[in-house]
Amino acid sequence: MAMSTHKNKPSSSIKTRTEGTTLVEVLIATFISLSVSVFLLSNYARTQYLLDTLKSTQQGHQTRLVQSKRNLLHDEYDQTWLDVKALESITPI
């Protein structure tokens, strides 16, 4: 009987070490999972900020483009009939 008691003690010691190893593995897996989650959320926030910046830049560019097209349609000066009469006296070559 002394031998069987002696054999049980190392077995319980191995079981305790195995449980401790399992706990460490679970803690490492949890840490990795949390780290990846934080990284992904951080990148999502940066992506949202970048998307908002791109949209506002594109909207500003579109506004400037429309304004420049409108400026091409409208003359900077008022044309009067006197200007047209002055052009009548030009003879073609």
Backbone torsions as a table, in degrees:
resi	resn	phi	psi	omega
1	MET	NA	-28.8	178.5
2	ALA	-63.1	-33.6	-179.9
3	MET	-70.2	-40.6	-178.3
4	SER	-67.3	-35.7	176.3
5	THR	-66.0	-38.8	179.6
6	HIS	-67.4	-35.9	179.3
7	LYS	-71.6	-30.9	-179.0
8	ASN	-70.1	-34.2	-178.3
9	LYS	-63.7	-47.6	177.2
10	PRO	-63.2	-34.7	179.8
11	SER	-63.5	-44.0	179.4
12	SER	-68.2	-32.4	177.1
13	SER	-66.0	-41.6	177.7
14	ILE	-66.1	-39.2	179.3
15	LYS	-63.1	-40.8	178.4
16	THR	-64.8	-41.9	178.3
17	ARG	-65.3	-38.6	179.0
18	THR	-64.9	-42.3	178.2
19	GLU	-65.5	-37.6	177.9
20	GLY	-66.4	-39.9	177.8
21	THR	-65.2	-41.6	177.8
22	THR	-61.6	-42.4	178.4
23	LEU	-61.4	-43.7	178.4
24	VAL	-63.1	-42.0	178.8
25	GLU	-62.7	-41.5	178.2
26	VAL	-64.7	-41.8	178.7
27	LEU	-64.4	-40.7	178.4
28	ILE	-65.9	-43.1	178.6
29	ALA	-63.0	-39.9	177.5
30	THR	-64.8	-43.1	178.3
31	PHE	-61.8	-44.7	179.4
32	ILE	-63.5	-43.0	179.9
33	SER	-62.4	-44.8	178.8
34	LEU	-65.9	-39.7	179.2
35	SER	-63.0	-44.1	178.8
36	VAL	-64.7	-41.1	179.5
37	SER	-62.6	-44.4	178.9
38	VAL	-64.0	-41.7	178.7
39	PHE	-61.4	-45.4	-179.6
40	LEU	-65.8	-40.9	177.8
41	LEU	-65.5	-39.2	177.8
42	SER	-63.4	-44.8	178.6
43	ASN	-66.8	-34.5	176.9
44	TYR	-63.6	-42.8	179.1
45	ALA	-64.3	-42.1	177.8
46	ARG	-64.6	-38.8	179.5
47	THR	-65.3	-41.5	177.5
48	GLN	-61.7	-42.8	179.0
49	TYR	-63.4	-42.7	178.6
50	LEU	-64.3	-41.2	178.7
51	LEU	-63.3	-43.8	177.6
52	ASP	-62.3	-41.0	178.7
53	THR	-64.4	-43.8	178.6
54	LEU	-63.2	-41.2	179.0
55	LYS	-63.8	-44.2	-179.2
56	SER	-68.2	-36.6	176.8
57	THR	-65.8	-42.4	179.3
58	GLN	-65.2	-40.0	179.1
59	GLN	-65.2	-41.3	177.2
60	GLY	-64.2	-40.9	178.4
61	HIS	-64.7	-42.5	179.4
62	GLN	-63.8	-39.2	178.4
63	THR	-64.0	-44.1	178.1
64	ARG	-64.8	-37.0	179.4
65	LEU	-66.1	-44.4	178.1
66	VAL	-63.2	-42.3	179.8
67	GLN	-63.4	-40.7	179.7
68	SER	-68.1	-35.0	175.7
69	LYS	-66.4	-39.9	177.5
70	ARG	-64.9	-36.7	179.0
71	ASN	-65.8	-31.2	177.3
72	LEU	-70.2	-29.8	-179.7
73	LEU	-76.6	-29.5	-176.8
74	HIS	-105.2	128.5	178.1
75	ASP	-72.4	153.3	179.2
76	GLU	-81.0	-8.2	-179.6
77	TYR	-130.7	161.6	177.4
78	ASP	-92.5	127.1	178.7
79	GLN	-92.7	134.7	-179.3
80	THR	-116.9	171.8	179.2
81	TRP	-67.8	-25.0	177.8
82	LEU	-65.8	-34.7	176.6
83	ASP	-65.3	-39.2	-179.9
84	VAL	-68.2	-39.1	178.7
85	LYS	-64.3	-36.7	179.0
86	ALA	-65.2	-31.3	178.8
87	LEU	-76.0	-21.1	179.8
88	GLU	-64.5	-30.2	-175.6
89	SER	-77.1	-5.1	178.8
90	ILE	-77.9	129.6	179.3
91	THR	-102.5	138.3	179.8
92	PRO	-69.7	150.0	-178.5
93	ILE	-89.5	NA	NA
